[in-house]
Amino acid sequence: MNLSDSLPLLVLALTLEAAFGYPQRFYAVMGHPVTWIGRLIGMLDGSLNRETSSFTTRKAMGVLALVALLAVIITLSVLVQHLCLSIGLLGLVPLALIASTLIAQRSLYEHVARVAEGLERDGLEGGRRAVSMIVGRNPQTLDEAGVARAAIESLAENFSDGIVAPAFWLGLGGLPGIAAYKAINTADSMIGHRTPRHLAFGWASARLDDLVNLPASRLTALLLIVSAVFDRPANAEGAWRAVRRDAGKHRSPNAGWPEAAMAGALNIKLAGPRVYGETPVEDHWMGDGRSEASAADIRRALRLYKRSCILLWALATLLAAAILL
């Protein structure tokens, strides 16, 4: 698929997902493509990741698992794309519907908005319940400001991983591009951890996920900065300053870019020391604003996020028009 097909496909997929999301009744009946990918990863983990093997062998098996995963996902997506396009331009519609299931604009907004609603309606406990659905850290260690910061951090990072990166690879490589990206990203979330079981086996997935997210994390920061220009009282200058100063200090090579941009735009601090499960994590603060975030700041972050999604759609539309004209 060339850019004259993949960019219109991207515009259509972004539009459909923003309008309809992934209907809950579909999930109840047939699950979700990411859960199907997850089952395959689980099978590969169970069959190839043997605790009796040496570190080197488990690392090699992790590479093999990743290659096998991508071979299956790319082959299937190429076949589906060929089948859809065999009926002509109208085939872009079912192809866009399929691709839209791998983008999460609407669901991310809804999940983060529930944290603001929980804090506003039920206080700290309501916020903790809602934020536990979207972050890996221990919610019982969070006060109200910590809950709000966790929700905003999740919004910023998942804007990059769940929307901009899938859109980037869809625009560049069509359905195989976005499907391969989601396979890598899902593998990283399942086996790319520094635990005894996955330190070696998940090494390849974690490193490749860092690589494929690199362009999107920078683009996400740029989208947030530009959106802040049109969203007063968001601080575009502060967002730019925080990205330049703080993004590279984050323990993740990619998460610091959208988090720093969001922190600077809202005049708050994000990241910093936190606890995942029972494990404390020391990290640099992103931004130099106040640390006392609130439900109102989550609402402000969601407004900036919505504007950034519109900007992403506009950018894709302009690129598609430029290629077609």
C-alpha positions in Angstrom: 0.0 0.0 0.0 1.4 3.4 -1.0 0.8 6.7 0.8 -2.0 7.7 -1.6 -4.0 4.9 -0.1 -2.6 4.7 3.4 -3.1 8.4 4.3 -6.8 8.5 3.3 -7.2 5.2 5.2 -5.7 6.9 8.3 -8.0 9.9 8.0 -11.1 7.6 7.7 -9.9 5.3 10.6 -9.3 8.3 12.9 -12.8 9.7 12.0 -14.6 6.4 12.6 -12.9 5.7 15.9 -13.5 9.1 17.2 -17.2 8.9 16.3 -17.9 5.3 17.4 -15.0 3.9 19.4 -15.1 0.1 19.8 -18.7 -0.8 20.8 -18.9 -2.7 24.1 -21.3 -5.3 22.7 -18.6 -6.2 20.2 -16.1 -6.7 23.0 -18.5 -8.8 24.9 -19.2 -11.1 22.0 -15.9 -11.4 20.2 -13.2 -9.7 22.4 -10.8 -7.2 20.8 -7.9 -7.6 18.3 -5.5 -6.7 21.0 -6.8 -9.4 23.2 -6.4 -11.9 20.3 -2.8 -10.7 19.9 -2.3 -11.1 23.7 -3.5 -14.7 23.6 -0.9 -15.5 20.9 1.8 -13.8 23.0 0.7 -15.8 26.1 1.0 -19.0 24.1 4.5 -18.1 22.9 5.5 -17.2 26.4 4.2 -20.4 27.9 5.9 -22.6 25.2 9.2 -20.9 24.7 10.1 -19.2 28.0 11.4 -22.1 30.1 12.7 -21.2 33.6 15.2 -24.0 33.4 16.9 -22.5 30.3 19.9 -20.2 30.6 19.7 -16.4 30.4 21.2 -16.4 26.9 18.8 -19.1 25.7 15.7 -17.4 27.1 16.9 -14.1 25.4 17.2 -16.0 22.1 13.7 -17.6 22.6 12.3 -14.1 23.2 13.7 -12.9 19.8 12.2 -16.0 18.2 8.8 -15.4 19.8 8.8 -11.8 18.6 9.7 -12.9 15.0 7.0 -15.5 15.1 4.4 -13.1 16.4 5.2 -10.5 13.8 5.2 -13.1 11.0 1.7 -14.2 11.9 0.3 -10.7 12.5 1.8 -9.2 9.3 0.8 -12.1 7.1 -2.8 -12.0 8.3 -3.0 -8.2 8.0 -1.6 -8.3 4.5 -4.2 -10.9 3.4 -7.0 -8.8 5.0 -5.8 -5.6 3.3 -5.5 -7.3 -0.1 -9.0 -8.8 0.3 -10.5 -5.4 1.1 -8.7 -3.5 -1.6 -9.6 -6.1 -4.2 -13.0 -4.6 -4.4 -11.6 -1.1 -5.2 -11.8 2.2 -3.4 -14.9 1.1 -1.5 -12.6 -1.4 0.2 -11.1 1.4 2.2 -14.3 1.5 4.4 -14.1 -2.0 5.9 -10.3 -1.6 6.0 -10.7 1.6 8.0 -13.2 0.0 10.3 -10.7 -2.8 11.1 -7.8 -0.3 11.5 -9.9 1.9 13.8 -10.1 -0.9 16.4 -6.3 -0.5 16.9 -6.6 3.3 17.8 -8.0 4.4 21.2 -8.9 8.0 21.0 -12.4 7.6 22.4 -11.7 4.9 25.0 -8.7 6.8 26.4 -10.7 9.9 26.9 -13.5 8.0 28.7 -11.2 6.1 31.0 -9.3 9.2 32.1 -12.6 11.2 32.5 -13.8 8.5 34.9 -10.9 9.4 37.2 -12.0 13.0 37.3 -15.6 11.9 37.9 -14.5 9.6 40.7 -12.6 12.3 42.5 -15.5 14.8 42.1 -18.2 12.4 43.1 -16.6 10.0 45.7 -13.4 11.8 46.7 -10.1 9.9 47.1 -11.5 6.4 47.1 -13.5 7.0 44.0 -10.4 8.4 42.3 -8.3 5.5 43.4 -10.8 3.0 42.0 -11.0 4.7 38.7 -7.2 5.2 38.3 -6.5 1.6 39.1 -8.0 0.7 35.8 -5.5 2.7 33.8 -2.2 2.7 35.7 0.1 0.0 37.0 1.1 1.7 40.2 -0.4 1.0 43.6 -3.4 3.3 44.0 -3.4 2.9 47.8 -0.1 4.9 47.9 -1.7 7.9 46.1 -3.3 10.9 47.7 -5.8 13.0 45.6 -3.0 14.9 43.9 -1.2 11.7 43.2 -4.3 10.2 41.6 -4.8 13.3 39.4 -1.1 13.2 38.3 -1.3 9.5 37.6 -4.4 10.0 35.4 -2.7 12.9 33.5 0.5 11.0 33.0 -1.5 8.0 31.7 -3.3 10.3 29.3 -0.1 11.8 28.0 1.8 8.5 27.6 -1.2 6.7 26.1 -1.9 9.5 23.7 1.5 8.6 22.2 1.3 4.8 22.5 -2.4 4.4 21.9 -3.2 7.0 19.3 -0.3 8.8 17.7 2.0 5.8 17.2 -0.7 3.6 15.7 -1.7 6.5 13.5 1.9 7.0 12.4 2.4 3.4 11.4 -1.0 3.1 9.8 -0.3 6.2 7.6 3.2 4.8 6.8 2.4 1.1 6.3 -1.4 0.6 6.1 -3.0 -2.2 8.0 0.2 -4.3 8.3 2.0 -1.2 9.7 -0.5 -0.6 12.5 -1.0 -4.3 13.2 2.7 -4.9 13.6 3.0 -1.8 15.9 0.2 -3.1 18.1 1.7 -6.5 18.3 5.1 -5.0 19.4 3.4 -2.7 21.9 1.3 -5.5 23.3 4.3 -7.8 23.6 6.1 -5.1 25.5 3.2 -4.6 27.9 2.9 -8.3 28.6 6.5 -9.6 28.6 8.8 -6.5 28.4 9.2 -6.2 32.2 12.4 -6.4 34.3 11.0 -9.4 36.3 12.9 -12.7 36.8 10.6 -14.4 34.3 10.8 -11.8 31.5 14.1 -9.9 31.9 15.7 -12.1 29.2 12.7 -13.3 27.3 11.1 -9.9 27.0 14.3 -8.0 26.1 13.7 -8.0 22.3 10.1 -6.8 22.7 11.0 -4.0 25.1 13.9 -2.7 22.9 11.8 -2.9 19.7 8.9 -1.1 21.4 11.3 1.7 22.4 12.4 2.0 18.8 9.0 2.0 17.1 7.6 4.5 19.6 10.5 7.0 19.1 9.0 9.1 16.2 5.5 9.2 17.7 6.6 10.3 21.2 8.3 13.3 19.6 5.3 14.0 17.4 3.0 13.7 20.4 5.0 16.4 22.3 4.8 18.7 19.3 1.0 18.2 18.9 0.5 19.1 22.6 2.7 22.2 22.3 0.9 23.4 19.3 -2.5 22.7 20.8 -1.5 24.6 23.9 -1.1 27.7 21.7 -4.9 27.6 21.0 -6.0 26.5 24.5 -5.6 29.3 27.0 -4.7 29.2 29.8 -2.5 26.3 28.6 1.1 27.3 28.5 2.7 26.5 25.1 6.0 28.2 26.1 6.1 26.2 29.3 5.4 23.0 27.4 8.3 23.7 25.0 10.6 24.5 27.8 9.7 21.4 29.8 10.2 19.2 26.8 13.7 20.6 26.0 14.8 20.5 29.6 13.1 17.4 31.1 12.1 14.9 28.4 15.5 13.2 28.1 15.7 12.8 31.9 12.8 10.4 32.1 13.6 6.7 32.8 11.7 5.9 29.6 13.3 7.0 26.3 9.8 7.9 25.0 7.4 8.6 27.8 9.2 11.8 28.9 8.3 13.6 25.7 4.5 13.7 26.0 4.6 13.8 29.8 6.9 16.8 29.8 4.8 18.6 27.2 1.6 18.0 29.2 3.2 19.0 32.5 4.6 22.3 31.0 1.3 23.1 29.2 -0.7 22.7 32.5 1.9 24.3 34.8 2.1 21.2 36.9 4.7 18.5 37.7 4.4 14.9 36.4 6.4 11.7 36.8 8.8 11.9 39.8 9.1 9.3 42.5 6.2 6.7 42.5 5.4 3.1 43.5 4.5 0.3 41.0 3.0 -2.6 43.0 5.4 -2.8 45.9 8.4 -1.4 44.0 9.4 2.3 44.5 10.6 4.0 41.3 12.8 7.0 41.4 12.4 9.3 38.4 12.9 12.9 37.5 10.0 15.4 37.7 8.7 16.6 34.3 7.8 20.3 34.5 8.4 22.9 37.1 4.9 23.8 38.1 2.9 22.8 41.2 2.7 19.2 42.3 -0.8 19.6 43.8 -2.9 18.5 40.8 -6.7 18.0 41.0 -9.8 16.8 39.1 -9.9 20.2 37.5 -6.4 19.6 36.1 -7.5 16.3 34.6 -10.4 18.2 32.9 -7.8 20.7 31.5 -5.6 17.9 30.3 -8.6 16.2 28.6 -9.4 19.4 26.8 -5.8 19.7 25.6 -5.9 16.1 24.5 -9.1 16.5 22.5 -7.6 19.5 20.7 -4.5 17.5 20.0 -6.5 14.6 18.5 -8.2 17.2 16.2 -4.8 18.5 15.3 -3.6 15.0 14.5 -6.7 14.4 12.3 -6.1 17.8 10.5 -2.5 17.0 9.9 -3.4 13.6 8.4 -6.0 15.2 6.2 -3.6 17.8 4.9 -1.0 15.2 4.2 -3.6 13.0 2.4 -4.8 16.0 0.3 -1.2 16.9 -0.6 -0.5 13.4 -1.8 -3.7 13.1 -3.8 -3.6 16.5 -5.4 
